[in-house]
Amino acid sequence: MLSFVGMAGAATTNLGLLSAGDTNFGNTFYSWGTFTDYYTFSIGSNSSGAAGNITDSDLSFFTRDVDVTKIVLSGGTLGSALSDTYADDGFSFTGLGAGAYTMALTVKVGTGFLTSGYYKGTIHAVVNAAPTAPVASPAPEPADFAMALMGLAGVGFMVRRRRSAR
């Protein structure tokens, strides 16, 4: 699913149900200032969080400087909002239950002459690992010892019987 919002200003975009694959999001800005964009999404019962990364444009002759300065996650099973102020190194929110969440991105856009700036990112669900099958204990159970003892007794009885038959 590709979701990019055009024009500057606060945007609210529904990203739908997240999966293990990346869902794209982003915005383009034509004016300077500080903006907050909102992205809503859901995670299913097989997920325990959401993670992703963000890239933004740096100041050049052709682009405005755009910095995502803060990410705040609210809703779902959270008692209080979670935040990440270092969005440039990626983000990860773990310990989430199934539900609907809102991710708010605070974006600072610098000045530029007749240019635009942007940020773009990806987000995906952190999928729980498949449960592993229980592993049998290497220590024998008492029933195993009893079965082995009965087998040895049976072999001993057969050997003794053959000797007495001769």
Protein Blocks (a to p, Z undefined) as FASTA:
>chain_A
ZZddeheddddddebjadfbdcddddddfbecdddddddddddfkbgbdcdddddddddf
kbccdddfbdcdeejjbfbdcddfblmnopadehiacddddddddddddddehiacdddd
ddddddddddddddddfbdcfklmmmmmmmmmmmmmmmmmmmmmZZ
